[in-house]
Amino acid sequence: MRPSPFLKIRQREPSGRLQRESVAEITATATRNRIRMGVRPGDARSQLAGSVFGRLCLQQEINARQYEAGCRFAIAVIRYAKVMGFASPNPRSLDMLMLGGGGHGEEAGDAEAIAKARRRYEDMFTALNDAPDGKRYLKALKACILQEQHAELGDLRCGLNILCRLWG
């Protein structure tokens, strides 16, 4: 019986399993994809190149202060969701995993941490909503930072500048 012409003939490991891709092949594929997305070859292995928001920083569309404000925004939103018991804004978010993810509420005994997270989120939300066109800025921040989507760059910059002034 002849093998199917659609089957790829691959080498087998000593245990009998089919060989997997090597780490070098996986890294080369990821690097090519990041370069295709507009990242310079020298920056392709940077951790920032792995997200839409980080690539904006690498391409110098936003500055380092704005990037830091965006990271603080993400942490504030995720902590607020965690202490309030909401689901994660982005379930695949690495930040959610680092914070102990899952969207479960804090322990009832840690009222100070809950109050701090709520106050920080409310201050941030108020500062963005008080600005003219603040809802557009907030929408751009959520889309780019939390949902890994492209957003209007001008709105994103304005929202980040408001956060920079708030936390300045």
trRosetta pair geometry for C-beta under 8 A, 3 or more apart (Angstrom, degrees):
i j d omega theta_ij theta_ji phi_ij phi_ji
3 7 5.5 -84 164 50 111 136
3 9 7.7 87 108 -78 161 98
4 7 4.7 100 69 -14 95 101
10 18 5.1 52 94 -159 129 106
10 19 5.8 -145 161 42 106 90
11 18 7.7 116 83 -157 42 61
11 19 4.7 18 81 -5 89 135
12 16 6.0 -15 176 -153 128 29
12 17 6.7 154 -157 81 82 28
12 18 5.9 -62 -106 -102 68 41
12 19 6.5 -155 -116 -30 15 81
13 16 7.0 -34 72 32 75 22
13 17 5.0 0 37 62 115 81
13 18 7.4 47 -2 111 87 8
13 19 5.6 133 -51 -85 81 69
21 25 4.4 -118 -174 83 102 129
21 26 5.4 120 118 -54 124 87
22 25 4.8 98 55 5 77 100
22 26 7.2 -143 96 -3 42 87
23 26 5.7 -56 -148 38 34 112
23 27 6.2 33 154 -18 67 108
24 27 5.8 -55 -144 39 29 111
24 28 6.2 31 156 -21 64 107
25 28 5.7 -53 -145 35 30 112
25 29 6.5 31 155 -20 63 105
26 29 5.9 -55 -152 34 30 111
26 30 6.5 26 153 -15 64 107
27 30 5.8 -57 -147 39 32 109
27 31 6.1 33 155 -21 66 108
27 45 7.7 18 -168 -111 106 105
28 31 5.7 -54 -144 37 30 113
28 32 6.4 33 156 -20 64 105
29 32 5.8 -54 -149 35 29 111
29 33 6.5 29 154 -18 63 106
30 33 5.7 -55 -150 36 32 112
30 34 6.4 30 154 -18 66 106
31 34 5.9 -56 -148 37 31 109
31 35 6.4 30 154 -18 65 106
31 41 7.8 50 176 -144 106 70
31 44 4.5 76 -149 140 80 134
31 45 6.4 -15 -100 -67 105 78
32 35 5.8 -56 -148 37 31 110
32 36 6.3 35 153 -22 64 107
33 36 5.5 -54 -150 35 32 115
33 37 6.6 29 152 -18 64 105
34 37 5.6 -55 -151 36 35 111
34 39 4.6 -28 156 40 92 138
34 44 4.5 141 90 -147 127 85
34 49 4.7 45 -157 159 136 126
34 50 7.6 -50 -99 -79 123 48
35 38 7.9 149 -179 10 31 9
35 39 5.9 -88 -93 67 39 81
35 40 7.8 -4 -121 169 79 10
35 41 5.8 22 -106 -87 122 69
35 44 5.4 -23 -57 -96 85 133
37 49 7.9 135 73 -173 125 90
37 55 6.6 -75 129 -124 119 156
38 55 6.8 87 77 180 102 126
38 59 6.5 5 133 -85 113 136
39 43 5.2 -122 179 90 100 102
39 44 5.2 131 110 -92 123 66
39 46 7.8 -153 -168 41 134 106
39 49 4.6 46 -119 -132 160 117
39 55 5.9 -96 -75 -129 99 100
39 58 6.0 12 -129 112 92 147
39 59 7.5 -105 -104 -60 55 93
40 43 4.8 70 62 18 88 104
40 44 7.2 -127 93 -40 43 79
40 58 7.3 -148 21 158 92 111
41 44 5.6 -27 -149 -14 36 121
43 46 4.8 -32 -170 2 72 128
43 48 7.4 -45 179 69 110 107
43 49 5.8 147 137 -63 88 122
43 58 4.9 139 164 -161 153 129
44 49 5.7 149 -144 -169 33 174
45 49 7.4 62 33 32 7 140
46 49 4.9 106 67 -11 85 101
46 54 7.7 -167 117 162 105 122
46 58 6.5 151 74 -97 147 132
47 50 6.1 -43 -174 9 47 118
47 54 7.1 -108 118 -152 62 155
48 51 7.2 -80 -169 42 44 87
48 54 3.3 -169 -170 -177 64 110
48 55 6.9 156 142 -61 84 37
48 57 5.6 -93 -166 72 137 117
48 58 5.1 151 112 -49 126 108
49 54 6.2 -100 -39 116 16 117
49 55 5.9 67 -134 -86 50 82
49 58 6.0 19 -79 -24 75 164
50 54 6.2 25 51 55 60 149
51 54 4.3 89 57 10 89 106
51 55 6.8 -153 89 -9 46 85
51 148 6.1 -105 -151 -115 84 98
52 55 5.9 -57 -151 34 28 111
52 56 6.8 33 150 -23 62 101
52 144 5.8 -128 106 -157 121 74
52 148 5.2 141 2 -157 114 60
52 149 6.8 -77 -2 61 171 8
52 150 6.2 -143 -156 -77 139 59
53 56 5.8 -49 -157 27 34 114
53 57 7.0 32 148 -15 62 102
53 67 7.3 135 156 -133 96 80
53 70 5.7 -169 -169 146 135 148
53 144 5.4 110 -78 150 92 96
53 145 5.2 54 -71 -101 148 64
53 148 7.9 -94 -10 -108 89 58
54 57 5.6 -53 -156 34 39 112
54 58 6.4 37 149 -17 69 105
54 67 7.6 73 -111 -144 51 120
55 58 5.4 -52 -144 39 38 112
55 59 6.0 27 158 -11 69 109
56 59 6.0 -61 -141 46 27 103
56 61 4.3 -77 -164 61 81 119
56 62 5.0 41 134 10 109 107
56 67 7.9 176 88 -91 94 96
56 144 7.6 7 -16 -172 148 133
56 153 7.6 174 -135 -123 127 100
56 156 7.7 -74 -157 125 168 150
57 60 7.5 29 179 -80 33 33
57 61 7.5 -77 -63 48 23 76
57 62 5.6 -50 -86 71 64 94
57 63 7.8 39 -133 162 79 8
57 64 7.1 82 -154 -94 113 49
57 66 7.8 -171 -97 83 93 93
57 67 4.3 46 -98 -88 134 136
60 63 7.6 27 -153 -90 69 55
61 153 6.2 -87 176 -145 125 128
62 66 4.2 -114 180 92 107 135
62 67 5.8 135 112 -56 115 78
62 70 7.6 45 140 -21 159 138
62 156 7.3 -82 -74 125 130 112
62 157 6.4 -163 -103 -100 93 84
62 160 6.4 24 -146 72 130 173
63 66 5.1 96 55 12 68 103
63 67 7.1 -125 105 -6 37 91
64 67 5.5 -52 -146 35 34 114
64 68 6.4 35 155 -20 66 103
65 68 5.8 -53 -150 36 31 111
65 69 6.4 32 151 -19 64 105
65 164 5.4 58 147 -123 111 127
66 69 5.6 -52 -146 36 34 113
66 70 6.4 37 152 -21 64 104
66 157 6.8 -29 -137 -133 152 65
66 160 4.0 53 -152 151 96 140
66 161 7.0 -26 -102 -63 104 58
66 164 6.4 -53 -89 -55 59 126
67 70 5.6 -54 -152 35 32 114
67 71 6.6 33 151 -19 64 103
68 71 5.7 -52 -150 34 34 112
68 72 6.5 32 151 -17 65 105
69 72 5.7 -54 -148 39 33 111
69 73 6.3 42 148 -26 64 103
69 160 5.1 127 84 -161 128 78
69 163 4.0 134 177 107 120 116
69 164 4.8 -81 -64 -67 150 70
69 167 6.3 168 -117 44 90 128
70 73 5.3 -47 -148 30 34 118
70 74 6.6 35 153 -19 64 101
70 141 7.2 -159 -125 -144 85 92
70 144 7.8 -59 -147 104 132 112
70 145 5.2 -161 -174 -97 101 131
70 160 5.8 -29 -57 -111 92 110
70 163 7.4 125 -65 74 44 156
71 74 5.7 -51 -151 33 34 111
71 75 6.5 31 152 -16 65 106
72 75 5.7 -54 -146 39 34 111
72 76 6.2 36 154 -21 66 106
72 163 7.0 165 76 169 111 125
72 167 6.2 38 109 -67 163 174
73 76 5.8 -57 -147 36 27 110
73 77 6.4 23 157 -16 64 108
73 124 6.8 155 -120 -166 77 145
73 141 5.9 -87 160 -177 156 127
73 145 6.0 48 92 113 118 172
73 160 8.0 -97 -22 -107 142 69
73 163 5.7 -53 -65 -123 112 158
74 77 6.0 -57 -147 38 29 107
74 78 6.1 21 158 -14 65 112
74 93 7.8 -170 -174 -163 117 136
74 95 5.5 149 141 -6 118 174
74 145 5.0 -136 -71 160 104 119
74 146 6.3 170 -120 -78 88 76
75 78 5.9 -60 -142 42 28 107
75 79 6.0 27 159 -18 66 109
75 95 6.3 -127 -87 -168 65 133
75 99 7.5 151 -142 -72 77 131
76 79 6.0 -55 -142 39 26 108
76 80 6.2 28 157 -20 62 109
76 117 7.4 166 -152 -154 63 71
76 120 5.1 -129 -135 129 113 114
76 121 5.4 164 163 -85 100 71
76 124 5.7 97 126 -8 158 159
77 80 5.8 -56 -148 36 28 112
77 81 6.4 28 154 -18 63 106
77 89 6.0 -2 141 -15 122 147
77 121 6.8 113 -95 -120 45 107
77 142 7.8 151 -123 -107 164 85
77 146 6.4 -64 97 -83 153 132
78 81 5.7 -52 -147 37 32 111
78 82 6.3 34 152 -22 64 106
78 88 6.8 12 -133 -138 89 86
78 89 6.8 -102 -87 18 71 106
78 93 6.9 -142 -100 111 132 151
78 95 5.4 -164 -24 121 168 115
78 96 5.5 -142 -149 -86 128 73
78 99 5.8 153 131 12 123 159
79 82 5.4 -55 -147 36 33 114
79 83 6.3 22 160 -12 68 105
79 99 6.6 -138 -82 -150 72 149
79 117 4.5 -132 133 -134 110 122
79 120 7.7 19 80 71 131 132
79 121 7.7 -154 80 -54 90 112
80 83 6.3 -57 -142 40 28 101
80 84 6.0 14 162 -6 64 116
80 86 7.9 7 119 30 72 125
80 117 5.3 178 -84 158 58 101
80 118 6.6 111 -126 -94 92 47
80 120 7.6 -140 -64 78 105 91
80 121 3.9 64 -83 -69 144 152
81 84 6.1 -66 -140 47 25 102
81 86 4.2 -87 -152 70 79 108
81 87 7.1 -52 -179 83 121 27
81 88 6.1 116 122 -112 147 38
81 89 6.1 -146 -54 -30 158 85
81 103 6.1 -55 144 -127 102 86
82 85 7.8 35 175 -67 26 27
82 86 7.9 -66 -46 49 21 74
82 96 8.0 169 -68 -139 110 80
82 99 6.2 -120 -55 133 157 130
82 100 7.6 85 -145 74 144 92
82 101 7.8 -108 -99 -120 115 32
82 103 6.3 -126 -104 -129 57 35
82 104 7.1 9 -157 64 74 44
82 105 7.3 139 158 -114 53 29
82 106 6.9 72 132 -49 91 84
82 117 7.7 -87 64 -168 92 162
83 105 6.3 50 -168 -147 32 68
83 106 4.8 -7 -121 -9 76 114
83 113 7.0 -161 -103 122 132 88
83 114 4.6 162 -172 -122 131 76
83 117 4.7 133 4 76 150 150
83 118 6.9 -110 96 -48 138 84
84 105 6.9 -93 114 -105 10 92
84 118 7.7 109 -64 -89 101 96
85 103 6.9 70 -174 155 36 79
85 104 6.6 -4 -124 -161 71 33
85 105 3.8 -22 -72 -57 94 100
86 103 5.9 -92 101 -160 42 110
87 91 7.2 -32 170 -76 102 97
87 103 4.6 -13 -126 -128 33 168
88 91 4.9 128 70 -91 121 50
88 93 6.1 -153 170 28 129 118
88 96 4.5 24 -130 -121 139 154
88 101 6.3 -4 -71 -149 138 97
88 102 7.7 104 -38 50 112 4
88 103 5.0 -119 -35 -63 69 106
89 93 7.2 43 71 -29 80 147
89 142 7.2 -116 -172 -153 140 96
89 146 4.4 -34 123 -175 133 133
89 147 7.3 -92 149 -61 98 77
90 93 4.1 97 87 -47 102 107
90 96 7.0 -166 77 -18 72 132
90 146 5.1 180 -23 172 117 72
90 147 5.8 -173 -84 -95 117 45
90 148 7.0 107 -139 -6 151 97
91 96 7.1 -94 -146 75 29 163
93 96 4.1 88 78 0 104 105
93 97 7.1 -173 100 -6 60 80
93 101 7.7 168 74 -105 89 126
93 146 7.1 -35 -87 -153 137 64
94 97 5.6 -54 -156 36 40 111
94 98 6.3 39 148 -21 70 105
95 98 5.6 -55 -147 36 35 111
95 99 6.3 26 156 -15 67 108
96 99 6.0 -59 -145 40 30 106
96 101 3.9 73 147 -105 83 109
96 102 7.8 159 163 -6 104 36
96 103 7.7 -9 -159 -53 124 74
97 101 4.8 -27 -90 -15 37 137
98 101 7.8 72 31 -35 35 97
106 110 5.1 -91 156 69 124 120
106 113 6.1 -165 -154 92 164 119
106 114 5.5 -151 51 -72 140 98
107 110 5.2 81 68 4 88 104
108 111 7.7 8 169 -61 50 83
110 113 4.5 -10 157 29 110 117
110 114 6.3 122 109 -21 78 92
111 114 5.5 -57 -148 40 37 114
111 115 6.1 38 155 -21 70 106
112 115 5.8 -55 -146 37 29 110
112 116 6.3 30 155 -20 64 107
113 116 5.7 -53 -146 36 31 113
113 117 6.4 30 156 -17 65 106
114 117 6.0 -57 -148 38 29 108
114 118 6.3 25 156 -15 64 110
115 118 5.8 -57 -145 40 29 110
115 119 6.1 30 157 -20 66 109
116 119 5.8 -55 -143 37 27 110
116 120 6.3 27 158 -18 63 108
117 120 5.9 -55 -145 37 28 110
117 121 6.3 25 157 -16 63 109
118 121 5.9 -59 -147 39 29 109
118 122 6.0 24 158 -17 66 111
119 122 5.9 -57 -142 40 27 108
119 123 6.2 30 158 -21 64 107
120 123 5.9 -54 -147 35 27 111
120 124 6.4 25 156 -16 62 109
121 124 5.8 -59 -150 39 29 111
121 125 6.0 27 155 -18 67 111
122 125 5.6 -53 -139 40 31 111
122 126 6.0 33 158 -21 65 108
123 126 5.9 -56 -145 37 26 110
123 127 6.3 26 156 -19 62 107
123 166 6.8 144 142 -171 101 125
124 127 5.9 -55 -148 34 28 110
124 128 6.5 21 156 -13 63 108
124 163 6.7 22 -141 -114 99 93
124 166 6.5 121 -107 133 63 164
125 128 6.0 -59 -150 39 29 108
125 129 6.2 20 157 -13 66 113
125 138 7.6 51 -134 -115 67 137
126 129 5.9 -61 -140 43 28 105
126 130 6.0 30 161 -25 66 110
127 130 6.1 -54 -142 32 25 111
127 131 7.1 31 156 -27 57 102
127 162 5.7 158 142 163 105 108
127 163 7.4 126 101 -89 136 50
127 165 7.8 -176 -172 82 134 97
127 166 4.7 -3 -131 -86 175 132
128 131 6.2 -53 -161 21 33 112
128 134 4.7 137 154 -171 59 106
128 137 5.7 -147 -157 91 99 115
128 138 4.8 102 150 -69 141 102
128 141 7.6 -83 -123 10 148 147
128 159 6.3 24 -127 -138 111 90
128 162 5.8 121 -96 112 64 149
128 163 7.7 6 -70 -62 100 83
129 134 4.6 158 -119 113 20 145
129 135 6.9 44 -118 -64 72 70
129 138 7.2 8 -67 -37 70 141
130 134 6.3 94 47 -58 30 158
131 134 4.0 125 61 -77 82 100
131 137 6.5 4 81 17 135 149
131 158 7.5 167 150 155 149 108
131 162 5.5 -80 -47 -102 151 142
133 136 4.7 -30 176 31 90 120
133 137 6.3 97 121 -24 82 94
133 155 7.5 -114 146 -121 119 95
133 158 7.4 15 94 118 116 156
134 137 5.4 -54 -149 36 40 114
134 138 6.2 40 154 -19 71 104
134 159 8.0 110 -149 -103 58 85
134 162 7.6 93 -121 -94 93 173
135 138 5.7 -51 -146 37 32 111
135 139 6.3 37 153 -22 64 106
136 139 5.6 -54 -148 36 31 114
136 140 6.4 31 153 -18 65 105
136 152 7.6 -26 171 54 107 137
136 155 5.0 -103 140 -134 99 131
137 140 5.8 -55 -150 36 31 110
137 141 6.4 32 152 -20 65 105
137 155 5.3 -155 -97 -176 52 82
137 156 7.6 149 -147 -92 66 21
137 158 5.2 -102 -104 96 119 100
137 159 3.3 158 179 -74 99 96
137 162 6.6 66 154 12 157 139
138 141 5.6 -52 -147 35 33 113
138 142 6.3 29 156 -16 66 106
138 159 6.5 162 -64 -123 35 131
139 142 6.0 -56 -147 38 28 108
139 143 6.2 27 156 -19 64 110
139 151 7.6 168 120 -141 72 126
139 155 7.4 -24 70 152 87 144
140 143 5.8 -55 -143 37 29 111
140 144 6.1 13 165 -7 65 113
140 151 4.0 134 -150 162 76 137
140 152 5.5 -81 -105 52 126 81
140 155 3.8 157 -34 111 155 112
140 156 4.4 -130 149 -69 124 68
140 159 5.7 -179 72 -2 108 141
141 144 6.5 -67 -142 44 22 98
141 145 5.6 -13 178 12 65 120
141 146 7.8 51 134 -3 67 99
141 151 7.7 -127 -36 91 20 175
141 156 6.6 140 -74 -129 55 69
141 159 4.5 -130 -51 138 112 152
141 160 7.3 155 -98 -59 104 70
141 163 7.9 114 -113 -34 145 136
142 145 6.8 -65 -120 51 17 89
142 146 5.0 -32 -159 34 59 123
142 147 6.4 43 146 -6 71 108
143 146 7.5 -1 -43 52 7 81
143 147 5.3 -49 -144 52 40 120
143 149 4.6 -68 178 69 89 110
143 150 7.7 -24 139 86 115 22
143 151 4.3 129 84 -77 122 115
144 147 7.5 27 -4 54 10 78
144 148 7.7 39 -169 -112 32 18
144 149 6.5 -94 -84 71 40 59
144 150 7.0 28 -101 -141 86 22
144 151 4.2 -88 -47 9 103 122
144 156 5.5 35 -2 -113 157 131
151 155 6.5 -97 151 75 106 111
151 156 5.1 119 94 -60 117 115
152 155 4.2 60 85 16 109 112
152 156 6.5 174 87 -15 55 87
153 156 5.5 -56 -145 38 33 114
153 157 6.2 33 157 -20 67 105
154 157 5.9 -54 -147 35 29 110
154 158 6.4 28 155 -18 64 106
155 158 5.8 -55 -147 37 31 111
155 159 6.3 31 155 -17 65 107
156 159 5.9 -57 -149 38 29 110
156 160 6.3 26 154 -16 65 109
157 160 5.7 -58 -146 40 30 110
157 161 6.2 34 154 -22 66 105
158 161 5.7 -53 -148 34 31 113
158 162 6.7 34 152 -21 63 101
159 162 5.7 -51 -153 31 33 112
159 163 6.6 30 151 -14 64 105
160 163 5.6 -54 -150 39 36 111
160 164 6.3 43 149 -25 67 102
161 164 5.4 -47 -146 32 35 116
161 165 6.6 34 154 -17 64 101
162 165 5.9 -55 -153 36 31 108
162 166 6.4 33 149 -22 65 107
163 166 5.4 -52 -145 35 35 115
163 167 6.1 3 166 8 69 109
164 167 6.7 -72 -139 53 23 86
164 168 5.8 60 154 -75 62 84
165 168 5.4 -9 -143 -32 28 123
